[in-house]
Amino acid sequence: MSANKEVEYGQAINYIHHMYETRHKAFHFMLIVNAALLAIKFNSKTQTGMIGSLPLSVFGFLVTTSLLLFAVRNARATAKYEGEAMRIEKELGFSLITSAHHSAIGGMNSGVYLTGVYIICALFWLCSSIYPLLLMLI
């Protein structure tokens, strides 16, 4: 029985590592996409005015929001598997996941600050999309 629990625990740990890798790869992808879109938006050769950059801003908002939703879904799944791993840890007397939670910077999970950056980027693109529309209405 203990051997099965150890195998199950090993699989849970591997899956958690995979989830964290996926989360950080998606975050890096979001940073690259946002940097590229910002470079296009503020490049003097491609600047077409506020209204001309509206589609680019909307695209940036949609991409960033999609990646934000993916990150939230990933964080929920990771939390579920971490909870399962902690349950198995208690049965086996291990403490890898439990001690990792206690030693996080300021007690903060990496998903919290990554989600914060996603939200800031999405808000930038949202404001960048709405501002030209407000100027047209005024």
N, CA, C and O atoms as CSV, one atom per row, in Angstrom:
chain,resi,resn,atom,element,x,y,z
A,1,MET,N,N,0.830,-1.192,0.000
A,1,MET,CA,C,0.000,0.000,0.000
A,1,MET,C,C,0.871,1.251,0.000
A,1,MET,O,O,0.585,2.212,-0.715
A,2,SER,N,N,1.936,1.240,0.804
A,2,SER,CA,C,2.815,2.401,0.890
A,2,SER,C,C,3.528,2.651,-0.440
A,2,SER,O,O,3.753,3.799,-0.824
A,3,ALA,N,N,3.882,1.565,-1.142
A,3,ALA,CA,C,4.556,1.717,-2.436
A,3,ALA,C,C,3.633,2.393,-3.441
A,3,ALA,O,O,4.074,3.235,-4.224
A,4,ASN,N,N,2.345,2.026,-3.421
A,4,ASN,CA,C,1.384,2.674,-4.317
A,4,ASN,C,C,1.244,4.152,-3.993
A,4,ASN,O,O,1.145,4.980,-4.899
A,5,LYS,N,N,1.233,4.487,-2.720
A,5,LYS,CA,C,1.129,5.889,-2.300
A,5,LYS,C,C,2.365,6.667,-2.735
A,5,LYS,O,O,2.264,7.824,-3.145
A,6,GLU,N,N,3.537,6.028,-2.645
A,6,GLU,CA,C,4.768,6.701,-3.067
A,6,GLU,C,C,4.760,6.957,-4.569
A,6,GLU,O,O,5.201,8.013,-5.022
A,7,VAL,N,N,4.262,5.998,-5.339
A,7,VAL,CA,C,4.147,6.185,-6.790
A,7,VAL,C,C,3.149,7.297,-7.089
A,7,VAL,O,O,3.404,8.162,-7.927
A,8,GLU,N,N,2.020,7.269,-6.405
A,8,GLU,CA,C,0.996,8.298,-6.589
A,8,GLU,C,C,1.549,9.677,-6.212
A,8,GLU,O,O,1.280,10.668,-6.891
A,9,TYR,N,N,2.311,9.728,-5.140
A,9,TYR,CA,C,2.915,10.982,-4.693
A,9,TYR,C,C,3.925,11.481,-5.730
A,9,TYR,O,O,3.952,12.670,-6.049
A,10,GLY,N,N,4.747,10.583,-6.249
A,10,GLY,CA,C,5.725,10.951,-7.279
A,10,GLY,C,C,5.051,11.493,-8.526
A,10,GLY,O,O,5.522,12.462,-9.121
A,11,GLN,N,N,3.951,10.869,-8.922
A,11,GLN,CA,C,3.203,11.347,-10.083
A,11,GLN,C,C,2.605,12.723,-9.818
A,11,GLN,O,O,2.612,13.582,-10.699
A,12,ALA,N,N,2.091,12.935,-8.622
A,12,ALA,CA,C,1.515,14.242,-8.271
A,12,ALA,C,C,2.594,15.320,-8.297
A,12,ALA,O,O,2.357,16.418,-8.801
A,13,ILE,N,N,3.768,15.021,-7.761
A,13,ILE,CA,C,4.874,15.989,-7.755
A,13,ILE,C,C,5.300,16.309,-9.184
A,13,ILE,O,O,5.520,17.473,-9.518
A,14,ASN,N,N,5.420,15.282,-10.032
A,14,ASN,CA,C,5.789,15.513,-11.434
A,14,ASN,C,C,4.756,16.380,-12.141
A,14,ASN,O,O,5.110,17.271,-12.913
A,15,TYR,N,N,3.491,16.121,-11.878
A,15,TYR,CA,C,2.434,16.901,-12.518
A,15,TYR,C,C,2.455,18.348,-12.026
A,15,TYR,O,O,2.231,19.272,-12.807
A,16,ILE,N,N,2.722,18.545,-10.743
A,16,ILE,CA,C,2.808,19.904,-10.200
A,16,ILE,C,C,3.965,20.658,-10.855
A,16,ILE,O,O,3.818,21.825,-11.218
A,17,HIS,N,N,5.108,19.998,-11.006
A,17,HIS,CA,C,6.245,20.629,-11.692
A,17,HIS,C,C,5.863,21.003,-13.122
A,17,HIS,O,O,6.199,22.087,-13.599
A,18,HIS,N,N,5.167,20.107,-13.792
A,18,HIS,CA,C,4.723,20.381,-15.163
A,18,HIS,C,C,3.789,21.593,-15.201
A,18,HIS,O,O,3.891,22.431,-16.098
A,19,MET,N,N,2.887,21.684,-14.234
A,19,MET,CA,C,1.942,22.807,-14.188
A,19,MET,C,C,2.683,24.127,-13.967
A,19,MET,O,O,2.351,25.136,-14.590
A,20,TYR,N,N,3.682,24.124,-13.084
A,20,TYR,CA,C,4.462,25.346,-12.856
A,20,TYR,C,C,5.254,25.732,-14.101
A,20,TYR,O,O,5.328,26.912,-14.443
A,21,GLU,N,N,5.844,24.753,-14.781
A,21,GLU,CA,C,6.575,25.044,-16.017
A,21,GLU,C,C,5.643,25.640,-17.063
A,21,GLU,O,O,5.992,26.615,-17.729
A,22,THR,N,N,4.464,25.057,-17.205
A,22,THR,CA,C,3.485,25.563,-18.169
A,22,THR,C,C,3.078,26.980,-17.813
A,22,THR,O,O,2.975,27.836,-18.692
A,23,ARG,N,N,2.846,27.237,-16.534
A,23,ARG,CA,C,2.454,28.577,-16.082
A,23,ARG,C,C,3.524,29.604,-16.449
A,23,ARG,O,O,3.206,30.684,-16.947
A,24,HIS,N,N,4.783,29.271,-16.205
A,24,HIS,CA,C,5.848,30.225,-16.476
A,24,HIS,C,C,6.126,30.373,-17.972
A,24,HIS,O,O,6.496,31.458,-18.421
A,25,LYS,N,N,5.957,29.314,-18.740
A,25,LYS,CA,C,6.108,29.436,-20.196
A,25,LYS,C,C,5.019,30.324,-20.776
A,25,LYS,O,O,5.297,31.149,-21.646
A,26,ALA,N,N,3.792,30.170,-20.312
A,26,ALA,CA,C,2.692,31.025,-20.778
A,26,ALA,C,C,2.946,32.473,-20.378
A,26,ALA,O,O,2.658,33.389,-21.149
A,27,PHE,N,N,3.481,32.684,-19.183
A,27,PHE,CA,C,3.791,34.041,-18.732
A,27,PHE,C,C,4.859,34.672,-19.619
A,27,PHE,O,O,4.731,35.830,-20.017
A,28,HIS,N,N,5.909,33.918,-19.930
A,28,HIS,CA,C,6.957,34.446,-20.809
A,28,HIS,C,C,6.406,34.734,-22.203
A,28,HIS,O,O,6.783,35.726,-22.827
A,29,PHE,N,N,5.527,33.882,-22.685
A,29,PHE,CA,C,4.890,34.121,-23.984
A,29,PHE,C,C,4.100,35.423,-23.945
A,29,PHE,O,O,4.163,36.215,-24.886
A,30,MET,N,N,3.351,35.652,-22.858
A,30,MET,CA,C,2.578,36.887,-22.723
A,30,MET,C,C,3.500,38.100,-22.728
A,30,MET,O,O,3.184,39.111,-23.356
A,31,LEU,N,N,4.632,38.015,-22.040
A,31,LEU,CA,C,5.572,39.132,-22.019
A,31,LEU,C,C,6.128,39.416,-23.410
A,31,LEU,O,O,6.259,40.575,-23.803
A,32,ILE,N,N,6.451,38.371,-24.147
A,32,ILE,CA,C,6.985,38.541,-25.501
A,32,ILE,C,C,5.940,39.161,-26.415
A,32,ILE,O,O,6.242,40.090,-27.165
A,33,VAL,N,N,4.718,38.654,-26.358
A,33,VAL,CA,C,3.640,39.195,-27.199
A,33,VAL,C,C,3.378,40.655,-26.849
A,33,VAL,O,O,3.239,41.490,-27.743
A,34,ASN,N,N,3.311,40.967,-25.565
A,34,ASN,CA,C,3.060,42.353,-25.156
A,34,ASN,C,C,4.207,43.272,-25.561
A,34,ASN,O,O,3.966,44.396,-26.002
A,35,ALA,N,N,5.440,42.816,-25.421
A,35,ALA,CA,C,6.585,43.633,-25.830
A,35,ALA,C,C,6.554,43.887,-27.336
A,35,ALA,O,O,6.819,45.003,-27.784
A,36,ALA,N,N,6.232,42.857,-28.115
A,36,ALA,CA,C,6.154,43.025,-29.571
A,36,ALA,C,C,5.032,43.987,-29.950
A,36,ALA,O,O,5.221,44.854,-30.804
A,37,LEU,N,N,3.876,43.841,-29.326
A,37,LEU,CA,C,2.758,44.738,-29.626
A,37,LEU,C,C,3.064,46.174,-29.208
A,37,LEU,O,O,2.699,47.116,-29.912
A,38,LEU,N,N,3.725,46.347,-28.080
A,38,LEU,CA,C,4.119,47.693,-27.654
A,38,LEU,C,C,5.128,48.299,-28.623
A,38,LEU,O,O,5.061,49.490,-28.930
A,39,ALA,N,N,6.061,47.483,-29.102
A,39,ALA,CA,C,7.046,47.973,-30.065
A,39,ALA,C,C,6.362,48.424,-31.352
A,39,ALA,O,O,6.728,49.450,-31.924
A,40,ILE,N,N,5.380,47.667,-31.803
A,40,ILE,CA,C,4.642,48.046,-33.012
A,40,ILE,C,C,3.810,49.295,-32.750
A,40,ILE,O,O,3.778,50.209,-33.574
A,41,LYS,N,N,3.147,49.333,-31.615
A,41,LYS,CA,C,2.255,50.457,-31.286
A,41,LYS,C,C,3.014,51.773,-31.194
A,41,LYS,O,O,2.530,52.797,-31.675
A,42,PHE,N,N,4.175,51.763,-30.596
A,42,PHE,CA,C,4.910,53.008,-30.368
A,42,PHE,C,C,6.064,53.228,-31.344
A,42,PHE,O,O,6.866,54.142,-31.151
A,43,ASN,N,N,6.158,52.412,-32.380
A,43,ASN,CA,C,7.165,52.607,-33.416
A,43,ASN,C,C,6.746,53.787,-34.284
A,43,ASN,O,O,5.625,53.815,-34.793
A,44,SER,N,N,7.631,54.753,-34.456
A,44,SER,CA,C,7.274,55.963,-35.207
A,44,SER,C,C,6.968,55.660,-36.674
A,44,SER,O,O,6.226,56.412,-37.305
A,45,LYS,N,N,7.511,54.595,-37.225
A,45,LYS,CA,C,7.265,54.256,-38.632
A,45,LYS,C,C,5.895,53.627,-38.842
A,45,LYS,O,O,5.320,53.733,-39.926
A,46,THR,N,N,5.372,52.976,-37.814
A,46,THR,CA,C,4.075,52.309,-37.957
A,46,THR,C,C,2.949,53.051,-37.252
A,46,THR,O,O,1.804,52.600,-37.279
A,47,GLN,N,N,3.254,54.184,-36.619
A,47,GLN,CA,C,2.218,54.915,-35.899
A,47,GLN,C,C,1.215,55.505,-36.882
A,47,GLN,O,O,1.585,56.208,-37.823
A,48,THR,N,N,-0.042,55.212,-36.651
A,48,THR,CA,C,-1.111,55.709,-37.523
A,48,THR,C,C,-2.110,56.533,-36.735
A,48,THR,O,O,-3.248,56.707,-37.170
A,49,GLY,N,N,-1.711,57.033,-35.608
A,49,GLY,CA,C,-2.621,57.805,-34.776
A,49,GLY,C,C,-3.345,56.903,-33.799
A,49,GLY,O,O,-3.198,55.681,-33.817
A,50,MET,N,N,-4.126,57.537,-32.950
A,50,MET,CA,C,-4.821,56.780,-31.900
A,50,MET,C,C,-5.849,55.823,-32.472
A,50,MET,O,O,-5.944,54.678,-32.028
A,51,ILE,N,N,-6.616,56.271,-33.446
A,51,ILE,CA,C,-7.667,55.422,-34.013
A,51,ILE,C,C,-7.048,54.267,-34.795
A,51,ILE,O,O,-7.559,53.148,-34.755
A,52,GLY,N,N,-5.965,54.528,-35.497
A,52,GLY,CA,C,-5.307,53.479,-36.268
A,52,GLY,C,C,-4.728,52.377,-35.404
A,52,GLY,O,O,-4.614,51.234,-35.846
A,53,SER,N,N,-4.363,52.709,-34.177
A,53,SER,CA,C,-3.782,51.690,-33.292
A,53,SER,C,C,-4.846,50.959,-32.476
A,53,SER,O,O,-4.522,50.084,-31.674
A,54,LEU,N,N,-6.104,51.314,-32.676
A,54,LEU,CA,C,-7.193,50.678,-31.927
A,54,LEU,C,C,-7.250,49.162,-32.142
A,54,LEU,O,O,-7.354,48.424,-31.162
A,55,PRO,N,N,-7.185,48.668,-33.385
A,55,PRO,CA,C,-7.220,47.201,-33.563
A,55,PRO,C,C,-6.061,46.488,-32.845
A,55,PRO,O,O,-6.233,45.399,-32.297
A,56,LEU,N,N,-4.897,47.115,-32.862
A,56,LEU,CA,C,-3.741,46.537,-32.180
A,56,LEU,C,C,-3.978,46.476,-30.668
A,56,LEU,O,O,-3.632,45.490,-30.017
A,57,SER,N,N,-4.567,47.530,-30.124
A,57,SER,CA,C,-4.864,47.564,-28.688
A,57,SER,C,C,-5.914,46.525,-28.315
A,57,SER,O,O,-5.796,45.854,-27.290
A,58,VAL,N,N,-6.933,46.397,-29.145
A,58,VAL,CA,C,-7.974,45.389,-28.888
A,58,VAL,C,C,-7.368,43.988,-28.956
A,58,VAL,O,O,-7.666,43.133,-28.122
A,59,PHE,N,N,-6.517,43.762,-29.953
A,59,PHE,CA,C,-5.847,42.468,-30.081
A,59,PHE,C,C,-4.985,42.192,-28.845
A,59,PHE,O,O,-5.017,41.087,-28.304
A,60,GLY,N,N,-4.218,43.188,-28.397
A,60,GLY,CA,C,-3.390,43.029,-27.199
A,60,GLY,C,C,-4.225,42.692,-25.980
A,60,GLY,O,O,-3.841,41.850,-25.167
A,61,PHE,N,N,-5.377,43.355,-25.853
A,61,PHE,CA,C,-6.273,43.086,-24.723
A,61,PHE,C,C,-6.814,41.661,-24.790
A,61,PHE,O,O,-6.830,40.955,-23.782
A,62,LEU,N,N,-7.255,41.239,-25.967
A,62,LEU,CA,C,-7.828,39.896,-26.107
A,62,LEU,C,C,-6.793,38.803,-25.833
A,62,LEU,O,O,-7.077,37.826,-25.141
A,63,VAL,N,N,-5.596,38.980,-26.383
A,63,VAL,CA,C,-4.540,37.981,-26.172
A,63,VAL,C,C,-4.155,37.914,-24.694
A,63,VAL,O,O,-4.042,36.830,-24.124
A,64,THR,N,N,-3.957,39.076,-24.084
A,64,THR,CA,C,-3.548,39.108,-22.679
A,64,THR,C,C,-4.641,38.553,-21.774
A,64,THR,O,O,-4.355,37.823,-20.825
A,65,THR,N,N,-5.893,38.899,-22.066
A,65,THR,CA,C,-7.002,38.387,-21.259
A,65,THR,C,C,-7.135,36.871,-21.412
A,65,THR,O,O,-7.400,36.170,-20.436
A,66,SER,N,N,-6.952,36.370,-22.625
A,66,SER,CA,C,-7.004,34.916,-22.842
A,66,SER,C,C,-5.921,34.208,-22.039
A,66,SER,O,O,-6.175,33.181,-21.409
A,67,LEU,N,N,-4.718,34.760,-22.065
A,67,LEU,CA,C,-3.627,34.157,-21.299
A,67,LEU,C,C,-3.859,34.296,-19.794
A,67,LEU,O,O,-3.460,33.422,-19.024
A,68,LEU,N,N,-4.498,35.382,-19.372
A,68,LEU,CA,C,-4.854,35.547,-17.957
A,68,LEU,C,C,-5.831,34.457,-17.529
A,68,LEU,O,O,-5.666,33.850,-16.471
A,69,LEU,N,N,-6.844,34.213,-18.347
A,69,LEU,CA,C,-7.825,33.171,-18.022
A,69,LEU,C,C,-7.166,31.792,-17.976
A,69,LEU,O,O,-7.496,30.967,-17.124
A,70,PHE,N,N,-6.234,31.549,-18.900
A,70,PHE,CA,C,-5.485,30.293,-18.884
A,70,PHE,C,C,-4.682,30.177,-17.589
A,70,PHE,O,O,-4.645,29.113,-16.971
A,71,ALA,N,N,-4.038,31.276,-17.177
A,71,ALA,CA,C,-3.222,31.260,-15.958
A,71,ALA,C,C,-4.076,30.992,-14.725
A,71,ALA,O,O,-3.660,30.260,-13.826
A,72,VAL,N,N,-5.264,31.579,-14.680
A,72,VAL,CA,C,-6.158,31.348,-13.541
A,72,VAL,C,C,-6.587,29.883,-13.501
A,72,VAL,O,O,-6.605,29.261,-12.439
A,73,ARG,N,N,-6.931,29.342,-14.660
A,73,ARG,CA,C,-7.329,27.927,-14.740
A,73,ARG,C,C,-6.170,27.027,-14.313
A,73,ARG,O,O,-6.365,26.054,-13.584
A,74,ASN,N,N,-4.969,27.359,-14.774
A,74,ASN,CA,C,-3.781,26.599,-14.423
A,74,ASN,C,C,-3.522,26.663,-12.921
A,74,ASN,O,O,-3.173,25.654,-12.308
A,75,ALA,N,N,-3.691,27.842,-12.326
A,75,ALA,CA,C,-3.458,28.007,-10.885
A,75,ALA,C,C,-4.450,27.180,-10.074
A,75,ALA,O,O,-4.086,26.585,-9.059
A,76,ARG,N,N,-5.696,27.145,-10.521
A,76,ARG,CA,C,-6.703,26.336,-9.812
A,76,ARG,C,C,-6.368,24.851,-9.887
A,76,ARG,O,O,-6.472,24.131,-8.893
A,77,ALA,N,N,-5.966,24.399,-11.068
A,77,ALA,CA,C,-5.608,22.984,-11.225
A,77,ALA,C,C,-4.373,22.651,-10.390
A,77,ALA,O,O,-4.306,21.594,-9.763
A,78,THR,N,N,-3.399,23.557,-10.384
A,78,THR,CA,C,-2.192,23.334,-9.592
A,78,THR,C,C,-2.530,23.244,-8.109
A,78,THR,O,O,-2.016,22.377,-7.403
A,79,ALA,N,N,-3.392,24.137,-7.640
A,79,ALA,CA,C,-3.798,24.115,-6.225
A,79,ALA,C,C,-4.488,22.799,-5.880
A,79,ALA,O,O,-4.294,22.252,-4.794
A,80,LYS,N,N,-5.290,22.299,-6.810
A,80,LYS,CA,C,-5.978,21.019,-6.586
A,80,LYS,C,C,-4.960,19.887,-6.430
A,80,LYS,O,O,-5.072,19.068,-5.518
A,81,TYR,N,N,-3.967,19.845,-7.323
A,81,TYR,CA,C,-2.972,18.779,-7.255
A,81,TYR,C,C,-2.045,18.946,-6.056
A,81,TYR,O,O,-1.592,17.959,-5.477
A,82,GLU,N,N,-1.762,20.197,-5.680
A,82,GLU,CA,C,-0.954,20.413,-4.480
A,82,GLU,C,C,-1.705,19.935,-3.239
A,82,GLU,O,O,-1.106,19.353,-2.335
A,83,GLY,N,N,-3.000,20.175,-3.195
A,83,GLY,CA,C,-3.808,19.687,-2.074
A,83,GLY,C,C,-3.791,18.172,-1.995
A,83,GLY,O,O,-3.684,17.595,-0.913
A,84,GLU,N,N,-3.896,17.537,-3.149
A,84,GLU,CA,C,-3.841,16.069,-3.194
A,84,GLU,C,C,-2.469,15.568,-2.741
A,84,GLU,O,O,-2.371,14.594,-1.995
A,85,ALA,N,N,-1.403,16.249,-3.204
A,85,ALA,CA,C,-0.050,15.846,-2.806
A,85,ALA,C,C,0.159,16.046,-1.304
A,85,ALA,O,O,0.812,15.229,-0.655
A,86,MET,N,N,-0.391,17.129,-0.748
A,86,MET,CA,C,-0.264,17.355,0.703
A,86,MET,C,C,-0.993,16.277,1.500
A,86,MET,O,O,-0.534,15.852,2.561
A,87,ARG,N,N,-2.138,15.842,0.971
A,87,ARG,CA,C,-2.884,14.767,1.637
A,87,ARG,C,C,-2.041,13.490,1.666
A,87,ARG,O,O,-1.955,12.817,2.693
A,88,ILE,N,N,-1.424,13.167,0.536
A,88,ILE,CA,C,-0.581,11.965,0.464
A,88,ILE,C,C,0.655,12.141,1.349
A,88,ILE,O,O,1.104,11.195,1.996
A,89,GLU,N,N,1.205,13.373,1.370
A,89,GLU,CA,C,2.368,13.645,2.227
A,89,GLU,C,C,2.083,13.318,3.684
A,89,GLU,O,O,2.919,12.733,4.372
A,90,LYS,N,N,0.913,13.695,4.145
A,90,LYS,CA,C,0.556,13.435,5.547
A,90,LYS,C,C,0.557,11.939,5.828
A,90,LYS,O,O,1.004,11.495,6.886
A,91,GLU,N,N,0.050,11.164,4.869
A,91,GLU,CA,C,-0.001,9.712,5.050
A,91,GLU,C,C,1.394,9.098,5.043
A,91,GLU,O,O,1.664,8.141,5.769
A,92,LEU,N,N,2.293,9.666,4.203
A,92,LEU,CA,C,3.636,9.106,4.072
A,92,LEU,C,C,4.646,9.729,5.029
A,92,LEU,O,O,5.734,9.185,5.223
A,93,GLY,N,N,4.295,10.866,5.629
A,93,GLY,CA,C,5.223,11.543,6.531
A,93,GLY,C,C,6.215,12.441,5.814
A,93,GLY,O,O,7.242,12.798,6.391
A,94,PHE,N,N,5.937,12.816,4.572
A,94,PHE,CA,C,6.795,13.732,3.818
A,94,PHE,C,C,6.328,15.161,4.051
A,94,PHE,O,O,5.271,15.392,4.638
A,95,SER,N,N,7.141,16.137,3.577
A,95,SER,CA,C,6.719,17.533,3.755
A,95,SER,C,C,7.225,18.449,2.641
A,95,SER,O,O,7.421,19.641,2.878
A,96,LEU,N,N,7.436,17.930,1.450
A,96,LEU,CA,C,7.970,18.744,0.349
A,96,LEU,C,C,7.028,19.886,-0.024
A,96,LEU,O,O,7.444,21.044,-0.035
A,97,ILE,N,N,5.788,19.584,-0.325
A,97,ILE,CA,C,4.821,20.604,-0.740
A,97,ILE,C,C,4.481,21.517,0.426
A,97,ILE,O,O,4.416,22.735,0.261
A,98,THR,N,N,4.265,20.946,1.591
A,98,THR,CA,C,3.911,21.738,2.771
A,98,THR,C,C,5.006,22.735,3.104
A,98,THR,O,O,4.714,23.903,3.360
A,99,SER,N,N,6.269,22.299,3.106
A,99,SER,CA,C,7.372,23.209,3.438
A,99,SER,C,C,7.581,24.240,2.337
A,99,SER,O,O,7.996,25.362,2.628
A,100,ALA,N,N,7.308,23.897,1.090
A,100,ALA,CA,C,7.439,24.861,-0.013
A,100,ALA,C,C,6.429,25.987,0.137
A,100,ALA,O,O,6.735,27.136,-0.183
A,101,HIS,N,N,5.238,25.680,0.615
A,101,HIS,CA,C,4.220,26.709,0.826
A,101,HIS,C,C,4.643,27.675,1.931
A,101,HIS,O,O,4.385,28.875,1.845
A,102,HIS,N,N,5.287,27.149,2.960
A,102,HIS,CA,C,5.689,28.004,4.078
A,102,HIS,C,C,6.905,28.858,3.737
A,102,HIS,O,O,7.094,29.916,4.337
A,103,SER,N,N,7.734,28.424,2.788
A,103,SER,CA,C,8.953,29.167,2.473
A,103,SER,C,C,8.800,30.085,1.268
A,103,SER,O,O,9.788,30.673,0.829
A,104,ALA,N,N,7.601,30.228,0.720
A,104,ALA,CA,C,7.396,31.129,-0.414
A,104,ALA,C,C,7.669,32.567,0.021
A,104,ALA,O,O,7.454,32.932,1.177
A,105,ILE,N,N,8.146,33.372,-0.920
A,105,ILE,CA,C,8.500,34.763,-0.633
A,105,ILE,C,C,7.298,35.491,-0.049
A,105,ILE,O,O,6.266,35.624,-0.707
A,106,GLY,N,N,7.430,35.956,1.168
A,106,GLY,CA,C,6.343,36.673,1.821
A,106,GLY,C,C,5.086,35.833,1.960
A,106,GLY,O,O,3.997,36.374,2.153
A,107,GLY,N,N,5.224,34.522,1.864
A,107,GLY,CA,C,4.060,33.649,1.924
A,107,GLY,C,C,3.206,33.734,0.673
A,107,GLY,O,O,2.076,33.246,0.655
A,108,MET,N,N,3.748,34.363,-0.391
A,108,MET,CA,C,2.971,34.586,-1.603
A,108,MET,C,C,3.294,33.518,-2.647
A,108,MET,O,O,4.460,33.251,-2.936
A,109,ASN,N,N,2.282,32.931,-3.190
A,109,ASN,CA,C,2.412,31.965,-4.267
A,109,ASN,C,C,2.789,32.711,-5.544
A,109,ASN,O,O,2.312,33.824,-5.767
A,110,SER,N,N,3.637,32.120,-6.386
A,110,SER,CA,C,4.055,32.799,-7.618
A,110,SER,C,C,2.873,33.142,-8.508
A,110,SER,O,O,2.936,34.107,-9.271
A,111,GLY,N,N,1.808,32.379,-8.426
A,111,GLY,CA,C,0.632,32.660,-9.244
A,111,GLY,C,C,0.003,34.002,-8.928
A,111,GLY,O,O,-0.619,34.615,-9.795
A,112,VAL,N,N,0.158,34.468,-7.694
A,112,VAL,CA,C,-0.443,35.745,-7.295
A,112,VAL,C,C,0.222,36.897,-8.030
A,112,VAL,O,O,-0.460,37.731,-8.624
A,113,TYR,N,N,1.548,36.950,-7.995
A,113,TYR,CA,C,2.186,38.081,-8.662
A,113,TYR,C,C,2.180,37.932,-10.178
A,113,TYR,O,O,2.147,38.937,-10.887
A,114,LEU,N,N,2.209,36.713,-10.690
A,114,LEU,CA,C,2.082,36.540,-12.139
A,114,LEU,C,C,0.714,37.024,-12.609
A,114,LEU,O,O,0.611,37.703,-13.630
A,115,THR,N,N,-0.322,36.682,-11.876
A,115,THR,CA,C,-1.671,37.132,-12.216
A,115,THR,C,C,-1.758,38.650,-12.140
A,115,THR,O,O,-2.440,39.272,-12.954
A,116,GLY,N,N,-1.076,39.251,-11.174
A,116,GLY,CA,C,-1.046,40.710,-11.070
A,116,GLY,C,C,-0.452,41.360,-12.306
A,116,GLY,O,O,-0.963,42.373,-12.784
A,117,VAL,N,N,0.624,40.785,-12.827
A,117,VAL,CA,C,1.239,41.328,-14.047
A,117,VAL,C,C,0.297,41.154,-15.234
A,117,VAL,O,O,0.170,42.061,-16.057
A,118,TYR,N,N,-0.364,40.003,-15.333
A,118,TYR,CA,C,-1.357,39.801,-16.389
A,118,TYR,C,C,-2.435,40.881,-16.319
A,118,TYR,O,O,-2.807,41.459,-17.340
A,119,ILE,N,N,-2.930,41.149,-15.125
A,119,ILE,CA,C,-4.008,42.130,-14.957
A,119,ILE,C,C,-3.529,43.522,-15.351
A,119,ILE,O,O,-4.257,44.259,-16.016
A,120,ILE,N,N,-2.319,43.891,-14.950
A,120,ILE,CA,C,-1.779,45.206,-15.317
A,120,ILE,C,C,-1.668,45.335,-16.832
A,120,ILE,O,O,-2.045,46.364,-17.392
A,121,CYS,N,N,-1.159,44.310,-17.496
A,121,CYS,CA,C,-1.040,44.349,-18.961
A,121,CYS,C,C,-2.412,44.419,-19.620
A,121,CYS,O,O,-2.610,45.187,-20.561
A,122,ALA,N,N,-3.356,43.627,-19.133
A,122,ALA,CA,C,-4.707,43.648,-19.706
A,122,ALA,C,C,-5.354,45.011,-19.502
A,122,ALA,O,O,-6.031,45.509,-20.402
A,123,LEU,N,N,-5.160,45.623,-18.337
A,123,LEU,CA,C,-5.717,46.955,-18.087
A,123,LEU,C,C,-5.084,48.002,-19.000
A,123,LEU,O,O,-5.767,48.913,-19.467
A,124,PHE,N,N,-3.781,47.875,-19.254
A,124,PHE,CA,C,-3.133,48.805,-20.186
A,124,PHE,C,C,-3.782,48.723,-21.559
A,124,PHE,O,O,-4.120,49.745,-22.155
A,125,TRP,N,N,-3.958,47.493,-22.064
A,125,TRP,CA,C,-4.545,47.336,-23.391
A,125,TRP,C,C,-6.005,47.766,-23.407
A,125,TRP,O,O,-6.478,48.302,-24.409
A,126,LEU,N,N,-6.718,47.541,-22.326
A,126,LEU,CA,C,-8.112,47.983,-22.245
A,126,LEU,C,C,-8.182,49.508,-22.289
A,126,LEU,O,O,-8.974,50.072,-23.045
A,127,CYS,N,N,-7.365,50.171,-21.489
A,127,CYS,CA,C,-7.344,51.640,-21.503
A,127,CYS,C,C,-6.888,52.165,-22.857
A,127,CYS,O,O,-7.406,53.165,-23.354
A,128,SER,N,N,-5.921,51.485,-23.441
A,128,SER,CA,C,-5.426,51.881,-24.761
A,128,SER,C,C,-6.494,51.688,-25.832
A,128,SER,O,O,-6.465,52.362,-26.861
A,129,SER,N,N,-7.428,50.783,-25.605
A,129,SER,CA,C,-8.535,50.557,-26.542
A,129,SER,C,C,-9.663,51.553,-26.323
A,129,SER,O,O,-10.274,52.023,-27.283
A,130,ILE,N,N,-9.941,51.874,-25.073
A,130,ILE,CA,C,-11.082,52.739,-24.753
A,130,ILE,C,C,-10.768,54.212,-24.986
A,130,ILE,O,O,-11.639,54.965,-25.421
A,131,TYR,N,N,-9.551,54.631,-24.706
A,131,TYR,CA,C,-9.191,56.046,-24.809
A,131,TYR,C,C,-9.478,56.639,-26.190
A,131,TYR,O,O,-10.085,57.707,-26.260
A,132,PRO,N,N,-9.072,55.999,-27.293
A,132,PRO,CA,C,-9.401,56.573,-28.610
A,132,PRO,C,C,-10.909,56.656,-28.858
A,132,PRO,O,O,-11.384,57.591,-29.502
A,133,LEU,N,N,-11.645,55.691,-28.355
A,133,LEU,CA,C,-13.100,55.725,-28.527
A,133,LEU,C,C,-13.708,56.893,-27.762
A,133,LEU,O,O,-14.632,57.546,-28.246
A,134,LEU,N,N,-13.192,57.152,-26.574
A,134,LEU,CA,C,-13.675,58.294,-25.794
A,134,LEU,C,C,-13.359,59.608,-26.493
A,134,LEU,O,O,-14.164,60.539,-26.463
A,135,LEU,N,N,-12.190,59.687,-27.123
A,135,LEU,CA,C,-11.828,60.902,-27.856
A,135,LEU,C,C,-12.758,61.136,-29.039
A,135,LEU,O,O,-13.076,62.278,-29.370
A,136,MET,N,N,-13.188,60.059,-29.669
A,136,MET,CA,C,-14.111,60.191,-30.805
A,136,MET,C,C,-15.470,60.692,-30.333
A,136,MET,O,O,-16.131,61.449,-31.045
A,137,LEU,N,N,-15.891,60.283,-29.155
A,137,LEU,CA,C,-17.206,60.665,-28.647
A,137,LEU,C,C,-17.236,62.094,-28.119
A,137,LEU,O,O,-18.290,62.729,-28.091
A,138,ILE,N,N,-16.098,62.588,-27.709
A,138,ILE,CA,C,-16.054,63.935,-27.122
A,138,ILE,C,C,-15.950,64.985,-28.195
A,138,ILE,O,O,-15.901,66.176,-27.891
